[in-house]
Amino acid sequence: MFEKILIAGRGEIAVRIARTCREMGIRTVAVHSTADRDGAAARYADETVQIGPPQPRRSYMYAPSLIEAALRTSAEAVHPGYGFLSEDPDFARMCAENGLTLIGPGPDVMETIGDKARTRALLAAAGLPVLPGSAGAVASLAEAEEVAAEVGYPVIVKAVAGGGGRGIAVARDLGELRRVHRETTASARAMFGDGAVYLERYLPRARHLEVQVLCDGHGAVLHLGERDCSTQRRRQKLIEEAPAPGLAAEVRERLAEYAVTAAKTLRHSGLGTVEFLLDDSADGAGDVTFMEVNGRIQVEHPVTEMVTGLDLVREQIEVAAGRRLTLAQDDVRISGWAIECRINAEDADAGWRPAPGRLEVFRVPGGPGVRVDAGFEQGDTVPPYYDSMVAKLVVWAPDRAGAIARARRALDEFAVSGPGVVTTLPLLGRLLAHPAFVEARHHTAFVDERTEPGPSTGVPPPGDGAIPPDG
């Protein structure tokens, strides 16, 4: 087992990793930019190293600084958390070249799953259902037009190197496709250094489901059940839950089977997530199609931890150290219901305006079945340079109704305020109380249809539970 791990992330996931390492008797090194000098992660680690200025490309995404910090502090492994370089094959190779173990899949696997079009083709060949679309990246706008005409509008244009909801745009007709193709290609080149895009048919009101997989380096693959991540705004998740509500047993089994097949096909190791769309939220028995694979720990991993009783960071570390999985599939038991709410420093009622600042009040809820993963404490300042997430509220209860009630109670107890600071706490309470969510009729457009200006989409009117502006 490792004696010291460098944590190459920030915020709540850095704190989360430091806590498990402390329980395992592993010393930790937290890196931080000048903006995060007094952040919570630095307080929970055994050592800290400043790696650069606030700008991520000059600190958390500058691989040479991270490698130097690991070597200088004699760390043996690097946990990348999520975001930044967590799925960067070049960083994985740099770690290996310097004798460091990156806690995650190997660079070859990262390279494959980082190419969304290639992964889609590989898994289609392995028998996973995919949406009609291009066979791979489209070479030109003319080819994109041909594919769209063949599969029918609307289509979704995706960056081959995209992920996390970025590098994606929808085109509902030919004119929109010409604009979207140009804009997505340009933004993909700027964000990912690769302007290649591919096309799929767009499902406007699907459910976003994903299955957590855990794989060791000896060929063993487990699935740890599914999560429902349909409550999202412009493809950024807001509320996740496990298990997914209202699924037909046959759909649940198919999801697990597809996820294990995907992990084996890709020769994945460590934690991974296989994501799907379910094109029928009415009875939970619609068509499942593959969407993408993520090879890192994800923000929503605590809901899986709460229903399985596993520490996924510990499992990641043990697998990375070369140990075999000690669990068999029959040992994985799903118990109760868990819901996670992302508390972001954003003003949802003012066009989702970023609202960071000093947390003069930061009072977290407690009581049975309540967990808060936070990257900040009272008196800290949420800097404007990074993701707006302040904390995650995670609750567990024996059933879904109990979990919703507990989450609403805990949100009421959660108090965050400071000069200029506004959070998504009020919005989250309104979403959890919405009849569509309570009755598991929500889908990926559920939030946008109620909070974004635009033409009517045929959804139930406000009298049927639209989100009121003041909760």
N, C-alpha and C positions, 0 to 999 in steps of 0.2 A: 504493500500500500504506500501511497505517496506520503511524504512527511510535510511537504509545503506546496501550496497551490497559489498561483497568481490569478486573481479575479480580474478579467479584462473587460469589465462592464461597469455600470454605475447604477445608482438608484436602488429600487427595491430588490431587484434580482441579485445585486451584489450583496446586500444584507442577507438575503435568503440563502445564498451559497455559503457565506461566512458562518451562518448559524449551523448548518449541517456539518461543515468542516470542523467546527468547534466540538460538536458532539462526537465526531469520528476521531478526534485527537489529531487532526491535521491543522497545521499552522497556515495562516493566509496572509497574502499581500494584496492590499487594495490599491489600485491605481486611481489617480484623480487628476482632473484638469485644475487650472487655477480657480475656475468658477465653482468647483466642487470641493475645495480645500476643507471646508467645515461640514461636508455632507455626512449623512448617517453611516454610509458604507465605511468611511475612514474610522469611525468610532467602533465598529464591530470587528475589524480585522486586526491581526497582530502587528502588521507593519503597513506602512503606506509609502507610495512613491508618486511624486508629481511628474506627469508625463507631458505637459504642454499647456497651451492657452485654451480658452473655452471652445474654440472652433473644433468640432469632432475630427475633421480631416487632419488637424495638426496635433491631436491628442489621442482620443479613443480609437480612431481609425488609422493612426500612423503606426504601422506594424513594427518598424525598427525600434521605436520607443518602448513598445510593449515587450519585445524580445529582450532588449537591453535590461529592462526592469526585472524580468524574470531571471535572467542570468546573474544580475548583480545581487539579487536577494537569495540566490541558490534555490529558487523554486524548481520543482521537477515537472510540474504540469501547469496548464493554463485552462481555466474555465472561462469560455467567452460569453456566458450568459445568453441573452438574445439581442438582436440588433447588432449594430457596428460590424465587427468582423466575424460574427458567429457562424456564417456560412460562406466564408471566403476561402476557396481552395489554396490560393497563394499564401495566405496567412498560415493555413494548416501545414503547407510544405515548409515554410520558414521555421515553424516550430520544430518539425521533424529534423530539419537540417541542423538545428541548434541543440538537438538532444532533448527537446521538450515534448511532453505528451499533450496534445490538444484533446480536451474532453468533448468528444463529438465524433462524427463519422470521419473517415479518412478523406484526403483531398480528392481522390478519384470519385468517390461517392458524392462529395459536395459538388464537384464539377458537373456530374450527371444531373443531379436534382436542381442545380442552379440553372440548367437549360430546360425551361418549362416545356418547350415544344418537343425536345428529345425524350424527356421523361414521359410525356403524354403518349408518344409513339411506342416506347418500350412497353408501357403498361397496357396499352391497347393490344399489343401483340401477345401479352401474357394473359389476356382474357378480361381485363377490366373494361367496363363500358365507358366510352368517352362521348362527348357531345359532337355532333357533326361539325367539321371545320377543316382547316388546312392540314395537310399531311405534316407540315413542319413550318418553319419560318417562311413568310411570303417574300418573294424576291423583289416585288415592285407593287405600286398601287394598282396597276392593271391586273396583276394576279389576285390581289385582295378583292378587287371588284368581281372577278370571276368566281372566287370562292363564295363571296357574299350572295351573289346571284344564285349560286347552286344550293346553299344551305338555307337561304331566306333570311330576311331582316326580322327583328333586330339581330345584330351580331356584336360580339364583344372583341375588341382589339387588345391583345395582351403583349407586353414586353417579354421576350424570351428569357431575359435575365431578371424579370420582375419578381415581386413577392411582397407579402405583408400588405396587400391591397394597393400597392403603388404600381404605376405603369399600366393602368387599365382604363379603357374608355369604351363607351357604348355608342354604336351608330345605328340609327333607326331607318335610314334611307341612304341612297347613293350619295347625295350631297353631303350628308353628315359623315359618311365613311371617308370621303376625300379629305375633309377637314381633320377628322379624328386620326386617320392614318398619318397625316403629316405631323400633327401635334404629338401623338404618342411616340412616333419614331424619334422626334427631336428630344422629348423629355426622357425617353429611355436612354438615349445616347448621353444626355447630361447626367442622369442619375446613376446609371449602371455602366457607362462606358461601352454600351452595346445597343445599337439602335434597332436590332432585329425584332420583328413582331409577328405574331400568328393570330389566326381568327378562329372563333368558335361561335356557335349559335348562342344567343343570350337568353337566359331564363330570368325574366324580370322579377318574379315573386317566388323564388325557390327557398328552401331551407338550407342553411349552411351547416353541415355536419362533419365531424372529424373524429378519427379514431387514433388513440395514443398507442404506439407500439414501443416495445422495449426489446432490444436485440443484443446478444453478446457477440464476441468475436469468434465464437465457436459454432455458429450456425443456429443457435436457439433463438426463436422469435415468439414473443407473447403479444397479445393485444390486451389493453387495459380498459376496454369499454369505450363508448363514444361520448362526445360532447356536442351540444347544440350551441352554435355561435351565430344564430340568425339575427340577433338584435344588434345591428350595426348601423353606423352612419357613414355614408359614402365609403363603404367597405372597411371601415375602422370599427372593430368590435367594441361594444359597450357593456353587454351582459352575456355571460356564458353559463351554461349549466351542464351537469352530468347526473344521471344519464339524459339522453335526449327524450323529451316528453312525447307521448302519443305515437310512438313508432310501432308498426306491426312487427311481431316477433321475427317474421321472415326477413324483413328489411334489416333489422338489427343484426341478424346472423350473416346476411350478405355483406353488410358493411365490414364486419370483423374479418370475414373470409377474404374480401378484397384487400383489406389493409395488410393482412399477413402475407398475402401473395405479393403485394407491392414491395414490402420490406425484403422478402426473400429474393425477388427479381433484381432489386437494386443492390443486394448484398449489404444492406444497411447494418450499422452497428451503433449501439447507444440508443438514446431516445429519438423517436421520430414521430411525425404526425402525418397521417394520410387524410386529405380533405376531399369532401364530396359535396355535391348538390343533390337535393331531393326535390324533384319537380312535382310535388303535390303535398301541400301542407294540410289538406282537408282531412284526410283519413290516415296519414302516415304510411301509406302503402304505395306511393308513387314510384317513378323511375329514379334510380340512383345512378349518377355519373361521376366519374373521377374528375377532380379539379387540379390538385397539386400536392407535392410532398414537401414537408419542412424537416430539416435534419438537425434541429436544435431544440432546446427546451423552450416552451412557449409561455406567453404571459398567463394563459389560462390553465396552466398545469395544476394549480391548487385544487380545482374542482375534482380532478381525477384522484389527487392525493386524498381528498376528503372521503370519497366513496370507496376507495380501495384500501385505505390505511397505509399506503406505501409512501416512502420518502423518495421522490423521483430524482432529486439531486444526488442522494446517496447511491441510488441504483446506477446513475450515470457514472459517478466516480468509480464505483467498484468495477463496472464493465470496462471503463477506460484503463483501469489498472490490470486488466487481463483476466479478471475472475469470471467464472461461468455463472450464469443465472442460477440461483438456488430455488426459484419458483418454477412450477409447472403451470400450464394453462388452467388446470382444475383448481389450483391454489388461489387463483385470482377471484375474489368475491366482490361483487358490487353491492354495497349496503347503503340504503337511504338515498338522499338527494342533496346535491350541493349547488349553490348559485354564487357566481362571482360578479361583482360590480366594479367597473373601472372608474375611479374618481380622478378626473382630469381637471387641471386648472384652465377651464374654458367656460365662456359664458354662452351657453346654448341658446338663451333667449335673445342674444345680441349677435346672431350670425356666427356663433361658435368662435367668438373673438378670444384669442389667447389671453389669459388673465393670471400670469405668474406674479410672485411677490413674496414678501416676508410673511411667514405663518405666525402671526401673533397669538392665535388660538389654534390648537391642533389637538382636539380631544377625541380619542378613538373609542368606539363602543366595546362592550364586553358581554359577559353572560354566556350561557351554554351554547356550544356550537358556533361560536363567532371567532373568526381569525382575521387579523388585519396585517397585510404585508405592505410596509411603507418604506419609502426611501428618504423620508424626512421626519423630523420631530419638531415639537413646538420651539419656535425661535429660529428655525432654519429658513433659508430663502430659496424658493423655487426659481432657478435661473431660467432665462428666456431662450437658451441656446439648444435645448434638447426636447425630447418628447414631453408632453404636458402632463403625463400621469404622475399623480402625487401618491396614490395608495390604491390598494385593492382590498375591497371588503369581500370576504368569503364566508359563507354560512353553510352549516349542515343541519339537516333535520331528517326524521324518519321517512317523510314523504314530501312531495312537491309543494302541496299547500302549506305545510309547516315551514318549508324552506323559504317560500315567498313571504309568509308572515314574519319570519325571523329576520329576513333581509330588510323588510320595511321598518321593523322596529329598530334594527341596528343603524339604518340610514338616518332615522330620526335622532338617534343618540350622537351620531357623528357630527362634530362641529369643527369647521375649518374657516378661518377668517384672517384678514390682514389688509393693509392698504392695497387696494386694487385687485385683491384676490377674489375670484369667483370660481366656483367649481360646478361639476355636473351633478352634485348631490341632489338638488331638487328634481332635475330631469329623471334621474334614476328612480326616485320614488314614484314619479308619475308613470314611468314605463312599467314598473312592477305592478302597479295598480290597474293598468289598462286591461279591459276585458279580453282583448286579443291575445295578450301575453298570458293572462291567468288561464285562459282556455286553450293555450298552446295553438292559437291560430296565427301566430306571428310568422314573419318571413323576412328575407333580406331587405325588402323595401319598406318594412314596417315603420321604421323611424323616419326615413326620408320623406315618405308620403305624408307624415304628420307634422314635420318641422321645416320642410323646405318649400319655398314658394314655387308655384308652377301650376299647370293645368290639372284638372281633376283626373284622378286615375281610377275612378270607379270604386274606391274603397268606402266603407261605411262612413256616414257623415259624423260631425262632432258629437251629435246626440248619442252615438253608439260608442263613445269612449275615446274620442280624439284627445290628444294630450293638451290639457289646458295650460295657458301661459304661466300661471302662478302656482301650479300644483293643486 
